[in-house]
Amino acid sequence: MPVLLFLIDTSASMNQRTHLGTTFLDIAKGAVETFMKLRGRDPASRGDRYMLVNFEDVPFGIKAGWKESHATFMTELRNLQAAGLTAIGQSLRTAFDLLNLNRLVTGIDNYGQGRNPFFLEPAIIIAITDGNKLTSGGGVQDELHLPLTTPLPGSELTKEPFRWDQRLFALVLRIPGHASVEPEPQGGVPPDDSPITPMCEVTGGCSAAYRKALQRVINTAQRIIGCPLPSLEDITSSRCLRRTSSILKDSSRPARHLFDLLPSGRRYRSLKARTSRFTSFLPMGH
């Protein structure tokens, strides 16, 4: 039964917007939802367990752990807010501790008896971040520092915080604020040199930059399953419509007046700018 833990960057820098008008955090949420939909079509996914951790301090950063249901996972994912610091080191430690919580009790970590390859609990941590500077209460950090101390029982028996059957993969969102006129590069997803990359390589995973990487994943999935999937633009539009519906239901929202009909009764107010850098999540009027 594989465990899939999503580590979502909820620092304040995830509020920056792309040329599509969505925030980095919206892109991260959409990526998780798309991954789960594609994974759910595989019969081998019936035993999957999903967990959700963000960059808040312990225990508030654990949004969905061992006891939470799939519905709780989805609710917590949609309610994530971008605020705070980029404390990725402490958040990674929280993710590893959460995965290792039951290993000593179940006997998977059978210290002194060797490694049993058939007795394992495979886990994958998928971190989604913007790759900006690491920040903490002590200031800006140039390197990722993973805390070595933890109150988890039995942690003193293991030198590293991760186990041999755990992998860390990172998706770094490097999305420009304006539409690129350059052709899409061919080949695989380009590597990334963010601070989380060395940690990924140590565990046997990898880090990749987002240059239309999500759309390539969708295109590959389409060829594998033989049926069309929604594009990133369609996913963005659906999220915009959901947010618009929530604004329409709340008359106290600051942007509520933008959705009132103009005196003609046929058109809505349109947000226009001479450059695409200032596009907002609000859809253009028709």
FENVEN-V220977 format. One record per residue. N is the residue number from 0. RES is the residue in one small letter. D_LAST is the distance of its C-alpha to the last C-alpha in whole Angstrom. Layout:
((N/RES/D_LAST) (N/RES/D_LAST))
This chain:
((0/m/49) (1/p/47) (2/v/45) (3/l/42) (4/l/41) (5/f/38) (6/l/39) (7/i/35) (8/d/35) (9/t/34) (10/s/35) (11/a/33) (12/s/32) (13/m/30) (14/n/27) (15/q/26) (16/r/23) (17/t/22) (18/h/20) (19/l/18) (20/g/17) (21/t/20) (22/t/23) (23/f/27) (24/l/27) (25/d/24) (26/i/25) (27/a/29) (28/k/28) (29/g/26) (30/a/29) (31/v/31) (32/e/29) (33/t/29) (34/f/33) (35/m/34) (36/k/32) (37/l/34) (38/r/37) (39/g/37) (40/r/37) (41/d/40) (42/p/43) (43/a/45) (44/s/42) (45/r/44) (46/g/46) (47/d/44) (48/r/44) (49/y/41) (50/m/41) (51/l/39) (52/v/40) (53/n/38) (54/f/39) (55/e/41) (56/d/44) (57/v/46) (58/p/46) (59/f/43) (60/g/41) (61/i/42) (62/k/39) (63/a/41) (64/g/44) (65/w/47) (66/k/47) (67/e/43) (68/s/41) (69/h/38) (70/a/36) (71/t/37) (72/f/36) (73/m/33) (74/t/32) (75/e/34) (76/l/32) (77/r/28) (78/n/30) (79/l/31) (80/q/30) (81/a/31) (82/a/34) (83/g/37) (84/l/39) (85/t/40) (86/a/43) (87/i/43) (88/g/46) (89/q/47) (90/s/44) (91/l/45) (92/r/49) (93/t/47) (94/a/46) (95/f/49) (96/d/51) (97/l/49) (98/l/49) (99/n/53) (100/l/54) (101/n/55) (102/r/57) (103/l/60) (104/v/60) (105/t/60) (106/g/62) (107/i/60) (108/d/61) (109/n/65) (110/y/66) (111/g/70) (112/q/69) (113/g/67) (114/r/64) (115/n/63) (116/p/60) (117/f/60) (118/f/60) (119/l/56) (120/e/53) (121/p/50) (122/a/47) (123/i/45) (124/i/43) (125/i/39) (126/a/38) (127/i/35) (128/t/35) (129/d/33) (130/g/37) (131/n/37) (132/k/40) (133/l/42) (134/t/43) (135/s/45) (136/g/47) (137/g/49) (138/g/47) (139/v/45) (140/q/47) (141/d/47) (142/e/48) (143/l/48) (144/h/50) (145/l/51) (146/p/53) (147/l/56) (148/t/57) (149/t/56) (150/p/57) (151/l/57) (152/p/60) (153/g/62) (154/s/60) (155/e/63) (156/l/64) (157/t/61) (158/k/61) (159/e/57) (160/p/54) (161/f/53) (162/r/55) (163/w/55) (164/d/53) (165/q/50) (166/r/47) (167/l/45) (168/f/42) (169/a/39) (170/l/36) (171/v/35) (172/l/31) (173/r/31) (174/i/28) (175/p/27) (176/g/24) (177/h/23) (178/a/22) (179/s/26) (180/v/26) (181/e/30) (182/p/30) (183/e/31) (184/p/34) (185/q/36) (186/g/39) (187/g/38) (188/v/37) (189/p/38) (190/p/41) (191/d/40) (192/d/43) (193/s/42) (194/p/44) (195/i/44) (196/t/45) (197/p/48) (198/m/48) (199/c/46) (200/e/49) (201/v/52) (202/t/51) (203/g/50) (204/g/46) (205/c/44) (206/s/41) (207/a/38) (208/a/35) (209/y/32) (210/r/31) (211/k/28) (212/a/31) (213/l/29) (214/q/28) (215/r/31) (216/v/32) (217/i/30) (218/n/30) (219/t/34) (220/a/34) (221/q/32) (222/r/35) (223/i/37) (224/i/36) (225/g/35) (226/c/31) (227/p/28) (228/l/26) (229/p/23) (230/s/22) (231/l/22) (232/e/18) (233/d/18) (234/i/20) (235/t/18) (236/s/15) (237/s/17) (238/r/18) (239/c/15) (240/l/14) (241/r/18) (242/r/18) (243/t/15) (244/s/17) (245/s/20) (246/i/18) (247/l/17) (248/k/21) (249/d/22) (250/s/22) (251/s/24) (252/r/22) (253/p/21) (254/a/18) (255/r/17) (256/h/16) (257/l/13) (258/f/12) (259/d/13) (260/l/11) (261/l/11) (262/p/14) (263/s/12) (264/g/12) (265/r/8) (266/r/6) (267/y/7) (268/r/9) (269/s/8) (270/l/11) (271/k/12) (272/a/16) (273/r/18) (274/t/19) (275/s/18) (276/r/21) (277/f/19) (278/t/16) (279/s/16) (280/f/15) (281/l/12) (282/p/9) (283/m/7) (284/g/4) (285/h/0))
